[in-house]
Amino acid sequence: MITDNQEYLSELRTWSKKYQDWKAFKDSSIMVAGATGMIGSCLIDAVMLLNKEADLNCRIVALGRNAKKAQGRFGSYWDDANFTFAEGDINVGVNYDGHVDYILHAASNTHPLAYSKFPISTITTNVIGTNNLLSYAAEHGVKRVLFMSSVEVYGENRGDVDKFKEDYLGYLDCNTLRAGYPESKRTGEALCQAYIKEKGLDVVIARLSRSFGPTMLKSDSKALSQFIKKGIAKEDIVLKSAGTQQYSYIYSVDAVAAIFFTLVHGKCGEAYNVAGSKCDTTLKNLAETIADAVGTKVVFELPDAEEASGYSTATKALLDIDKISQLGFVADTELRDALKATMRILKEEQ
């Protein structure tokens, strides 16, 4: 179980030492939607570790659709007084009646096959699910909500900027299957603004770059996730394009640090780009970095039609992180180090 993995716990400890604002969460409660996902599960692991080692006494309310899956992932915490699992679909409502201080909304389909196979739930989770969480927050006196948005809200970079700043408004063709994810994330952000205005809710937005790390799911079909799986198996890395696309990435442990930092320091109604300061790269270089680390090579293969339909058409999606940096946060893990740690930890968990 990953919660017993010493390297993973060491990564979380290293991160927690960089982040000094834990007093905001002392004796509080945090609801995490999308609890068993890559980011949601890492958020929970971080808090539960600090409960154990730093007497944080922060109660976690984990929202998810499958109790059996959640118990398998969070078995170490299942009977802990500071952990509660609430089973249910946020598209239907929030199946928890108690008070919470903070809500972290990480529930979403986040990879190509999910977009193409489940386009309806991709949209509804980001819109209806978000509305249900915001409504719950307004009705239950939640102090602050953090909505996890995406680099994809910026759309296509048509050469007019090098990196996306938070005020950039990119092009999106809404009349495509693939548009369901970025358009619904945009709508989720708009809902946050509506609740701020109409209900007086305190909401902040984190726009995450492409993320990876030891808590990634086996079902994840993102290119980088496939590269990592091949790397762990010491197989050739399969690249399904020329690999010239330029993207920003972030290690999931760094993403968790950024989320908690934004939850404390971000301004209500503002969006903040979240990316690793040393993790901008091309897809080809990413594949070659992993292949080099495990002694294999990169090969090229065209995707099938279903898989391709879920792929992003973006050829350059780099995030400008000046705004969150000016608040005092920088995720500075080296890309190669993060990739190698991810592969070591996941290999142990096989």
Secondary structure, DSSP 8 states (H G I E B T S, - for coil): -GGG-HHHHHHHHHHHHH---GGGGTT-EEEEESTTSHHHHHHHHHHHHHHHHH----EEEEEES-HHHHHHHSTTTTT-TTEEEEES-TTT-----S--SEEEE--S--SHHHHHH-HHHHHHIIIIIHHHHHHHHHHTT-SEEEEEEEGGGG-B--SS-SSB-TT---B--SSSSTTHHHHHHHHHHHHHHHHHHHH---EEEEEE-EEE-TT--TT--SHHHHHHHHHHTT--EEESS----EEEEEEHHHHHHHHHHHHHHS-TT-EEEE--TT-EEEHHHHHHHHHHHHT--EEE----HHHHHTS---SEE-B--HHHHHHT------HHHHHHHHHHHHHHT-
